[in-house]
Amino acid sequence: MATQGFAVYETAIGHCGIAWDEQAVIGSQLPEGGEGPTRARIARRFPGAVEQEPPAHVRRAIDAVRALLRGEDPPELTRVPLDFSRVPPFHARVYEVALGIPVGRTMTYGEIATRLGDPGSARAVGQALGSNPFAPIVPCHRILAAGGKKGGFSAHGGTRTKLRILEIEGVHVEEPTLFDL
């Protein structure tokens, strides 16, 4: 089995986490409400990983996530090697589509389902994104519900975190008013 490591690092929205092996990133973590909780969460998710200095391929991923969360468009983020072997094949297909959504743009769950050739699978797309082990590298925050509504978000802070990242990227999601209900 490959040696695994993890690190916690500061970003514009808080401490994120990342786990890796010699070949690829095996998981990424949005902030959990502080450095300690993020460290505990990534360590629980990857019990065989040891906290350590990241190798070059992971440092590039960390730099790209930091840039993204500062409002930059880091093209190298789409080139981060990710290990999809731990996720179901359908989830991997969803994540591949999500990786193709440019910074500052969004898609709906239904649009991803259609792109996958299964227009009736929007709910399954949402479930795959809800268990995304690579946030924010796989930008699940860029996927909205039908009609451009914010939809859900399973990261700490829920949809507040989703909307914050989208705002950093220059995307403003309309919140419903009493007249929209």
N, C-alpha and C positions, 0 to 999 in steps of 0.2 A: 504494500500500500504506500502511496506517496506521502511524504512528509507534509504536514499542513501547518500553516501559521495564520495568525490574525493580528490586526492592529486596529486601534481606535485613533481617529484623527479629527481635528477641529475644522469646521466649515462655517460659512456665513450663517447657517441656520442651526448650528449645534454640532455636537460630536457624532460622527458617523463611524461605522465599523466596516471592516472588510476581511474576508478569509480567503485563503489561496492554497494551492499546492504548487509543485514545480512547473506545471504547465499552464494553469489558468486560475482565474478567480472562481471560487466555488460558492461564494455568497457575499452579499453586500447589505448593509444595514443603515437605514435612515436613523436620525437621532431618536433616542428613547427617553428624553427628558433629562439628560445630563450624561457626563462622561461615564460615571459608575454604572448606571442602568444600561447604557449602550454596550459597555464592556461585558456586563453580565449576560446580556441577551446574545451577543455574538458568541461568547464562550459556551453558552447552553446549546446554541444551534450547532456548534462544531466542537464537540467535547474532545476530539483528538487533536485539535489545533493548539499550538503554543503561541502565546503573545511574543512577538519578535519584530525586529526591523524588517520592513517589507523589501523583497527583491525588486529589481528594476521594473519588471513588467507590472508589478502591483503599484509601485511608486508612480508610474505613468497614469494608472487608473485613478489613484488618489488625487493627483494633480488635476486630472480632467474633471473629476467630481467637484473638487473645490472651485474650479473655473465655472462649471455649470451653475453652481449654487451662489456664485457672485454675479450671475447674469451674463456670462460669456457663452459663446458657442464653441465648445471644444470638439473639433472633428475627430480627435483621437479617441473620444469616448465610444464611438461606434466600432472601434477596432480593438477594444479590450477583449482579450480571450476569456470566454465564459465556458464553464463546464456544465453543459445541459444534461449530462448523463444521469443526474440525480432527480430529474423532473420527468413527468409523463410526456410522451411524444406530442400530444395535443398542446400542452403548456409550452413546450419548446417552440412549436410553430407560432403560437400567439406571441411569445417573447421576440421571435425573429421579426414579426411584423411590427411590433412596438418599437424595436430598435431602429426601424426605418423612418419613424416619425421625426421630422426635424425639430430642433429647438424653436419654440414659439408657435408651433402648430399643434393641432389636436385631431383625434379621430374619435368616433363613437364605438362602443362595444359592437354594435350592429355592423358598422363599416369593416371592422376587423373580421367579424364572422363571415361577411360577404367576401372579403379578400381571401379568406381561407377556403372558400368554395362551399361553405356551409352557413347560409344566411340565417338559419334558425338557431344558431348556436350562440347568440349574444350572451345569454346567461352563463353558459360554460366558459366563454371568453372572460366574463367578469370574475368567475371563480378562479380561473387560472391567474388572472392579474392580482386577485386578492391574496394569492399565495406566492407572489413573485419573490424569489429569493435573491434577486439582484437589484433591488431598488437603491438608488435612482439610476443605476447604469442602464437597466431596462426601464425605460421611462413610463411606468404604469400611471404616473400622475398626468400624462398627456391623453389619457383615454377618458372620455366623458360619456354620460348617459345620453339617451335619445334626446333630440332637440337641443343639444349643447348644454344640458344641465350637468351639474358637477358630479353626480353619481357618488359612489362610496369611495372609501380609501382606508385600507386596513393598517397603515402605519400609525405610530404614536401621534396623537393629535388629530387623527381622522381627516375629515375633509378640510379642516383649517390648514393642515400641513400641505395637502394637495393644492389648495388655492394659493398658499404662500409661494410654493415652488413655481406654479404657473405664472403668478404675478412677477416673480423674478425673471421669468422667461419672456415677459411682455404679453402674456395671455390674460385677458380679463373675462371671467365667466360671470354671466349675468345671474344674480340671485333673484329668485321669485319674489314678487311683491304681493300684497293682498289682492291686487287685481289679476294676478296670474294664477291664483289658486282656484 
